[in-house]
Amino acid sequence: MTTVIKRQESSVYLDIDLKQKAKELFKNYGLTLSDGLNLLLEQAINRKNPILISDLDIEPVSPNDPDYKLMKEARKGDTISLDEFMKL
C-alpha cells in the first residue's frame, strides 16, 4: 500500500541567517529545508513538545555517501534499478 503525502506550498517568514544555517544542517542529513521542517513539525506534534535535531534518530549523510545520491534521485522522482544501486 502506498501512502500519499499531500503537500501545500506555504509562506513563512524566517530569519535569513537562520534559514541558511538550517538548510546546511538539514543537507548534512540528506534533507531539504522543507523535509527537515516537516520532520521537526511532525515530531513536535507527536511528542507534544519541542525537540532538538540531536533528539532525532537519524545520521548525517555526506554528499560522497552513496545514500546521498539515492536520496537526491528519489526526491526528483527518478528511480534506478537494483543493478545500478548495487554499483553504487
SVG drawing of the C-alpha trace seen along z (x, -y; Angstrom):
<svg xmlns="http://www.w3.org/2000/svg" viewBox="-3 -37 36 43">
<polyline fill="none" stroke="black" stroke-width="0.4" points="0.0,0.0 1.3,-3.4 0.9,-6.4 0.1,-9.6 1.6,-12.7 -0.4,-15.8 1.8,-18.9 0.9,-22.6 3.2,-25.5 3.4,-27.8 4.9,-31.1 6.7,-31.6 9.0,-34.4 12.4,-33.1 15.5,-34.9 17.8,-34.9 20.9,-33.6 18.8,-31.0 17.3,-29.8 20.7,-29.3 22.2,-27.6 19.2,-25.3 19.5,-24.4 23.1,-23.5 22.3,-21.5 19.5,-19.5 21.6,-19.0 24.1,-17.1 21.3,-14.7 20.3,-14.3 17.2,-16.5 15.9,-19.6 14.8,-22.5 11.2,-21.5 11.9,-17.9 13.6,-19.0 10.9,-21.4 8.2,-18.8 10.1,-16.3 10.5,-18.7 6.9,-19.7 5.7,-16.0 8.0,-15.1 6.8,-18.1 3.1,-17.2 3.7,-13.5 5.7,-14.4 3.6,-17.4 6.7,-19.3 9.6,-21.0 12.6,-18.8 16.2,-19.3 17.9,-17.9 20.1,-15.8 16.9,-14.1 16.2,-12.7 17.3,-9.2 19.0,-10.0 22.6,-10.0 24.4,-12.6 24.9,-11.8 27.9,-13.1 27.5,-14.1 30.1,-11.5 27.9,-8.8 26.1,-6.5 22.9,-7.0 23.1,-10.8 22.8,-10.2 19.9,-7.8 18.1,-10.3 18.7,-13.1 17.3,-10.9 14.3,-9.8 13.4,-13.5 13.4,-14.1 11.0,-11.1 13.6,-9.2 14.2,-5.6 17.2,-3.4 17.4,0.3 18.7,2.7 21.8,3.3 22.5,-0.4 22.1,-0.6 24.5,2.2 27.1,0.4 27.0,-2.5"/>
</svg>
